[in-house]
Amino acid sequence: MQGEQGAGHSPHHQPARTAKLIVRPQASPPTHPVAWFAAAFCTLLWVAIILGGLAVLVVYLVFRPRNPRLEISSVTLNGAYIDAGTLNADLTILANFSNPNEKAYVSFGYMQLDLYYRGTMIATQAVEPFEEGRGESVLRTVHMISSQVPLPGKAADALRAGAAGEGLSMEVVGSFRTRLDLGSWLHYTYWLHGRCRFFVGAPPNGSLRSSRCTTKH
């Protein structure tokens, strides 16, 4: 009986208790005013950049600005000869400055034309400032004189042959301080650089045979 009673009684098991760890979130420190100021400044800066870009796009779409152009209308080579290895030359250029813009005026401030022969600058001349209306072209006569300009041996030989033969190949390089007037409230000032290669007949009355010009920002 005792054995049966011992077998019939089972030990009483208590349920295991699980310990719970409660983590309370710590309050974040208040944002420093400098951080708020930096965030606001960056936001305003990006807004200003975006609005500025949109304004530039609108101006471009409305006015469609294009660069003025330099072209050579005529050239007269009055004289060119070599004396003791130096060049003496007299050249007259009729330069054409055109404004292709139909909605913008153009003002030329500082203007200079340099004359080159085979990579050597042989003359330079300033041009008086002027303004152009919309779609207008202005002609300017530029008198270029070379006086005792030293030339390398091969260039001097080529000039003698060209002056006594069919003519000479030369180059004019121009630098222009240019301002576009896009209405009365917006002006855009920048530098333009023109380059014209031309072939002129032999002196004393050599005339323009061909020319090719480019004008870049």
Secondary structure in CASP SS format (residue, H / E / C, confidence):
PFRMAT SS
TARGET T0000
AUTHOR 0000-0000-0000
METHOD secondary structure of the structure
MODEL  1
M C 1.00
Q H 1.00
G H 1.00
E H 1.00
Q H 1.00
G H 1.00
A H 1.00
G H 1.00
H C 1.00
S C 1.00
P C 1.00
H C 1.00
H C 1.00
Q C 1.00
P C 1.00
A C 1.00
R C 1.00
T C 1.00
A C 1.00
K C 1.00
L C 1.00
I C 1.00
V C 1.00
R C 1.00
P C 1.00
Q C 1.00
A C 1.00
S C 1.00
P C 1.00
P C 1.00
T C 1.00
H C 1.00
P H 1.00
V H 1.00
A H 1.00
W H 1.00
F H 1.00
A H 1.00
A H 1.00
A H 1.00
F H 1.00
C H 1.00
T H 1.00
L H 1.00
L H 1.00
W H 1.00
V H 1.00
A H 1.00
I H 1.00
I H 1.00
L H 1.00
G H 1.00
G H 1.00
L H 1.00
A H 1.00
V H 1.00
L H 1.00
V H 1.00
V H 1.00
Y H 1.00
L H 1.00
V H 1.00
F H 1.00
R C 1.00
P C 1.00
R C 1.00
N C 1.00
P C 1.00
R E 1.00
L E 1.00
E E 1.00
I E 1.00
S E 1.00
S E 1.00
V E 1.00
T E 1.00
L E 1.00
N E 1.00
G E 1.00
A E 1.00
Y E 1.00
I E 1.00
D E 1.00
A C 1.00
G C 1.00
T E 1.00
L E 1.00
N E 1.00
A E 1.00
D E 1.00
L E 1.00
T E 1.00
I E 1.00
L E 1.00
A E 1.00
N E 1.00
F E 1.00
S E 1.00
N C 1.00
P C 1.00
N C 1.00
E C 1.00
K C 1.00
A C 1.00
Y E 1.00
V E 1.00
S E 1.00
F E 1.00
G E 1.00
Y E 1.00
M E 1.00
Q E 1.00
L E 1.00
D E 1.00
L E 1.00
Y E 1.00
Y E 1.00
R C 1.00
G C 1.00
T E 1.00
M E 1.00
I E 1.00
A E 1.00
T E 1.00
Q E 1.00
A E 1.00
V C 1.00
E C 1.00
P C 1.00
F E 1.00
E E 1.00
E E 1.00
G C 1.00
R C 1.00
G C 1.00
E C 1.00
S E 1.00
V E 1.00
L E 1.00
R E 1.00
T E 1.00
V E 1.00
H E 1.00
M E 1.00
I E 1.00
S E 1.00
S E 1.00
Q E 1.00
V E 1.00
P E 1.00
L C 1.00
P C 1.00
G H 1.00
K H 1.00
A H 1.00
A H 1.00
D H 1.00
A H 1.00
L H 1.00
R H 1.00
A H 1.00
G H 1.00
A H 1.00
A H 1.00
G C 1.00
E C 1.00
G E 1.00
L E 1.00
S E 1.00
M E 1.00
E E 1.00
V E 1.00
V E 1.00
G E 1.00
S E 1.00
F E 1.00
R E 1.00
T E 1.00
R E 1.00
L E 1.00
D E 1.00
L C 1.00
G C 1.00
S C 1.00
W C 1.00
L C 1.00
H E 1.00
Y E 1.00
T E 1.00
Y E 1.00
W E 1.00
L E 1.00
H E 1.00
G E 1.00
R E 1.00
C E 1.00
R E 1.00
F E 1.00
F E 1.00
V E 1.00
G E 1.00
A C 1.00
P C 1.00
P C 1.00
N C 1.00
G E 1.00
S E 1.00
L E 1.00
R E 1.00
S E 1.00
S E 1.00
R E 1.00
C E 1.00
T E 1.00
T E 1.00
K E 1.00
H C 1.00
END
